[in-house]
Amino acid sequence: MTSTSRSFLILHGWQNHRPEGHWQHWLAGELAARGDHVIYPQLPEPDDPDLETWLARLHTLLDAEQDAPGRERVVICHSLAVLLWLHAVTRREVRADRVLLVAPPSAEVIARHEEVAGFGRPCGTAEQIAAAADVTRLVAGDDDPYCLGGAAEHYGRPLGLDTDVVSGGGHLDLDAGYGPWPSVLDWCNDPAVRIAPRTRNR
């Protein structure tokens, strides 16, 4: 499949204003430069997000892609956007070809922050995940301070997700040194690629 036949929707998390140094910003640029169709929106009120507002925005973005049939649709979510996707999946409202879920926070952490408490933990199932995309991959650090106990335990095993655990990756954000992340770009080209830590030149 040529690059022009792929469409990427990249969704950020809480308090993320799409800084240039973040791996999602870098990825959007790399994909666009090679000719892919890329949507990397600023979601509404990122510092004080509302689940229903974000869901409405997600549906609008996905609906716009219906105007380009034949493209492989890939969704890449980081942090709170993972919970956004899982809520949409639970409601059986979304469909993509591939999905990458990166560093979801645990329900316990979400509950401690009033600004995002409404996102809670979605009660999805492995069957709903499978119905929403042909391929769904979970990627998380083994020491994520926002997901104590590990995303594999909180999300991977309960939802039957293929999971890559990144040693020392933290929340896989700028604070953890995650600017350019070539392994994710490789996965965008080939879903069989296992996602590895980035090389840190800090």
C-alpha positions in Angstrom: 0.0 0.0 0.0 1.5 3.3 -1.0 1.8 6.1 1.5 -0.8 8.3 -0.2 -3.4 5.6 0.5 -3.0 6.0 4.2 -4.7 8.5 6.5 -3.4 9.2 10.0 -5.4 10.7 12.8 -3.1 11.7 15.7 -4.8 12.5 19.0 -3.0 14.1 22.0 -3.7 13.9 25.7 -4.5 16.1 28.7 -2.6 19.5 28.8 -1.0 18.8 25.5 -0.8 21.9 23.3 1.0 20.0 20.6 4.5 21.2 21.4 7.0 20.9 18.5 9.3 18.7 20.5 6.7 16.0 21.2 6.9 12.7 19.3 3.4 13.2 18.0 4.3 16.5 16.5 7.4 15.0 15.0 5.5 12.1 13.6 2.9 14.2 12.0 5.6 16.1 10.2 7.4 13.0 9.0 4.2 11.4 7.7 3.1 14.5 5.9 6.5 14.9 4.3 6.3 11.5 2.7 2.9 12.2 1.3 0.5 10.7 3.8 -2.8 12.4 4.7 -2.3 13.6 8.3 -4.8 15.1 10.8 -3.3 16.3 14.1 -5.9 18.6 15.7 -5.8 20.6 18.9 -8.7 19.1 20.8 -11.0 21.5 22.7 -9.9 22.8 26.1 -6.9 20.5 26.5 -6.3 21.8 30.1 -9.9 21.1 31.2 -11.3 18.6 28.7 -14.8 17.3 28.5 -15.4 13.8 27.4 -18.6 14.4 25.4 -17.0 17.4 23.7 -13.9 15.3 22.8 -16.1 12.5 21.6 -18.1 14.8 19.3 -14.8 16.2 17.9 -13.5 12.6 17.3 -16.7 11.7 15.4 -16.4 14.8 13.2 -12.8 14.0 12.4 -13.6 10.4 11.5 -16.7 11.3 9.5 -14.5 13.7 7.4 -12.4 10.7 6.5 -15.5 9.0 4.9 -15.0 11.4 2.0 -11.8 9.6 1.1 -12.7 5.9 0.6 -10.0 3.4 -0.1 -7.5 4.9 2.3 -6.2 2.8 5.2 -7.3 4.7 8.3 -4.8 4.7 11.2 -5.5 6.3 14.6 -2.7 7.1 17.0 -3.6 8.1 20.6 -1.5 9.2 23.5 -2.4 9.3 27.2 -6.0 10.7 27.7 -6.8 10.2 24.1 -6.5 6.5 24.7 -9.4 6.7 27.1 -11.2 8.8 24.6 -10.9 6.1 22.0 -11.9 3.4 24.4 -15.0 5.3 25.4 -15.9 5.6 21.7 -15.2 1.9 21.2 -17.4 1.0 24.2 -20.3 3.0 22.6 -19.6 1.1 19.3 -19.3 4.5 17.5 -15.9 4.2 15.8 -14.1 2.2 13.2 -10.5 2.3 11.9 -8.1 -0.1 10.2 -5.3 0.3 12.7 -5.0 1.9 16.1 -2.0 2.6 18.3 -2.8 3.3 22.0 0.2 4.9 23.8 0.6 5.3 27.6 -3.0 5.3 28.9 -3.3 6.6 32.5 -4.9 4.3 35.0 -8.4 4.9 36.4 -7.0 5.6 39.8 -4.8 8.4 38.5 -7.7 9.9 36.5 -10.0 9.8 39.5 -7.5 12.0 41.5 -7.7 14.8 38.9 -11.0 16.7 38.8 -10.3 18.1 35.3 -10.3 14.7 33.7 -12.3 12.6 36.2 -15.2 12.4 33.7 -13.1 10.2 31.4 -13.0 7.5 34.1 -12.3 3.9 33.0 -14.3 2.8 30.0 -15.9 -0.7 30.4 -14.9 -2.0 27.1 -14.3 -5.6 26.0 -11.9 -7.4 23.9 -14.7 -8.1 21.4 -15.5 -4.4 21.1 -11.8 -3.6 20.6 -11.6 -6.2 17.8 -14.7 -4.8 16.1 -13.4 -1.3 16.1 -10.1 -2.0 14.2 -8.4 -4.8 12.4 -5.2 -4.1 14.4 -4.9 -2.5 17.8 -1.5 -2.2 19.6 -0.9 -0.9 23.1 2.5 0.7 23.9 3.5 1.7 27.4 6.5 2.4 29.6 7.2 -0.1 32.4 7.6 2.8 34.8 4.8 5.2 33.8 4.0 7.4 36.8 0.4 7.9 35.5 -0.3 4.1 35.3 1.1 2.5 38.4 1.1 -1.3 38.0 1.6 -1.0 34.3 -0.7 -0.5 31.3 -0.3 -4.2 30.4 -2.0 -5.1 33.6 -4.7 -2.3 33.5 -5.5 -2.5 29.8 -3.5 -5.0 27.9 -4.6 -8.3 29.5 -8.2 -7.3 30.3 -8.8 -6.1 26.7 -6.7 -8.8 25.0 -4.4 -6.2 23.5 -1.1 -6.9 21.7 1.3 -4.9 23.9 4.8 -3.5 23.6 6.3 -2.6 27.0 9.1 0.1 26.7 11.7 -0.2 29.4 12.3 3.1 31.2 9.8 4.9 28.9 7.9 6.7 31.7 4.8 8.3 30.2 6.3 8.3 26.7 6.2 12.1 26.6 8.6 15.0 26.5 9.5 14.7 30.1 10.6 11.1 29.4 12.7 12.3 26.4 10.2 11.2 23.7 10.8 13.6 20.9 11.6 11.9 17.5 10.6 8.2 17.8 11.6 6.3 14.7 10.1 3.0 15.9 6.6 4.5 15.8 7.2 5.8 12.3 8.3 2.3 11.3 5.0 0.9 12.7 3.1 3.4 10.7 4.6 1.8 7.6 4.4 -1.8 8.8 2.0 -2.9 11.6 4.2 -6.0 12.2 7.0 -3.8 13.6 7.5 -4.1 17.4 7.8 -0.6 19.0 11.1 -0.1 20.8 12.5 2.7 22.9 13.8 5.8 21.1 17.5 6.6 21.1 17.9 9.5 23.5 20.2 12.3 22.6 19.4 14.7 25.3 
